[in-house]
Amino acid sequence: MSEHMQELIDQAEKDLLHTYNRYQIILDKGEGVNLYDLDGKKYLDFVSGIAVFALGYANKEYNDALKNQIDKVIHTSNYYYNMPAIEASRKLKKVSGMDRVFFTNSGAEAIEGALKAARKYAYLKDGTTDHEIIAMEHSFHGRTFGALSVTGNPKYREPFEPMIGNIKFAKMNDFESVLDNVTDKTCAIILETVQGEGGIYPADEQFLKNIRKLCDEKDILLILDEIQCGMGRTGFMFAWQKYGVKPDIMTTAKALGCGVPVGAFMMTEKVGAHSLVAGDHGTTYGGNPLACAAINKVLDLFEADHIIENVNQVAPYLEKKLDELAERYDFITDRRGAGFMQGLVFDRPVGDVINKALEKGLILINAGANIIRFVPPLVISTENVDEMIGILDSCLKEI
Ligand SMILES: *Cc1c(COP(=O)(O)O)cnc(C)c1O
């Protein structure tokens, strides 16, 4: 590393609140599936800003759309209509099959809105305010208080107790444990269709179907968090579409704006007509013209560039190559995931492997201490997979 870059990193360590143990590089620019650090060193990126930059970096059409919108108007307010939001909500409804859209600035905020909508729905039904929500162990829904309250990692929650009340935790893919937590007060069940941060655990088809049936019988709302697994990552626009288990409320963010901070929670008409009304919820920035111009271009490019088709073409190859690695090395115990959301499970912490990979020009990230997570841009080719596997293999030989 250059002295210049080291000095800047040392400076940043004094200025930025230390809420991340950051990797020792300053990323400066990107092109396609590659990132470059301040010294000009090139990296192959299998993280995409944590499942965000689906289209790859420096996509000209995307960048031009943003530049055009910047020159027109960046922000107005949700007290007025704007064209990008009108178009973005129409397109999002089309790809999700949901009926109502609320734009947010982040994933956590989309979760907050989803939880509020669920509580309001139950409140309007029986007039009481002690409703319960069931979430899953090992889940991750964000860092704000509501989202943290349904996040199934006690370590993240404990220093900030008390959480919002009346949250229960069930075991993912264990329908009995969900049933054990259901009461007359249950208003919602929230889960990630594929758990991300918690270790890349896809929900079983039967588990999802059982939950859907339970929710229908008891008028409990099913909230699916598609913030990481949605937007084409698993080979479907949204992961639940593979099973046809439609949520009552769903959240999206991360790849939705491909880098412009934006998220959304969406609901069916049943919830839309019986939950949040004027004065119940709001945001200054959410769904502003710049953010929605990004969504519009992202959704257009998904179609024009056959992004999801590429996931379905290349993902089986990625899985095969990861499985081969898992077979060759004893310390790799499992490979699991869906599409371009994969995890390699080690019997030990993976920090050293990730740091070695970084030295050799490959950007990877963990999901929990023992799992390497692969969430590349959705535009990667089989050649990119070969290059990634080559570098990773050479790192694994050294441990
Ligand atoms: C990243 C993530 C969130 C939180 O999104 P932010 O934009 O970081 O607030 C919530 N749920 C899931 C599944 C995520 O992966």
The ligand as an SDF file (V2000), in Angstrom:
LIG
                    3D

 15 15  0  0  0  0  0  0  0  0999 V2000
  -29.2210   -4.8450    4.5630 C   0  0  0  0  0  0  0  0  0  0  0  0
  -30.4830   -5.4120    5.0710 C   0  0  0  0  0  0  0  0  0  0  0  0
  -31.3960   -4.6380    5.8100 C   0  0  0  0  0  0  0  0  0  0  0  0
  -31.1060   -3.2200    6.2430 C   0  0  0  0  0  0  0  0  0  0  0  0
  -30.9690   -2.3730    5.1610 O   0  0  0  0  0  0  0  0  0  0  0  0
  -30.2110   -0.9460    5.3710 P   0  0  0  0  0  0  0  0  0  0  0  0
  -30.3390   -0.2700    4.0440 O   0  0  0  0  0  0  0  0  0  0  0  0
  -28.7930   -1.2680    5.7440 O   0  0  0  0  0  0  0  0  0  0  0  0
  -30.9210   -0.2350    6.4510 O   0  0  0  0  0  0  0  0  0  0  0  0
  -32.5860   -5.2330    6.1940 C   0  0  0  0  0  0  0  0  0  0  0  0
  -32.8740   -6.5020    5.8570 N   0  0  0  0  0  0  0  0  0  0  0  0
  -32.0280   -7.2710    5.1550 C   0  0  0  0  0  0  0  0  0  0  0  0
  -32.4100   -8.6580    4.8010 C   0  0  0  0  0  0  0  0  0  0  0  0
  -30.7970   -6.7580    4.7500 C   0  0  0  0  0  0  0  0  0  0  0  0
  -29.9390   -7.5310    4.0760 O   0  0  0  0  0  0  0  0  0  0  0  0
  1  2  1  0
  2  3  1  0
  2 14  2  0
  3  4  1  0
  3 10  2  0
  4  5  1  0
  5  6  1  0
  6  7  2  0
  6  8  1  0
  6  9  1  0
 10 11  1  0
 11 12  2  0
 12 13  1  0
 12 14  1  0
 14 15  1  0
M  END
$$$$
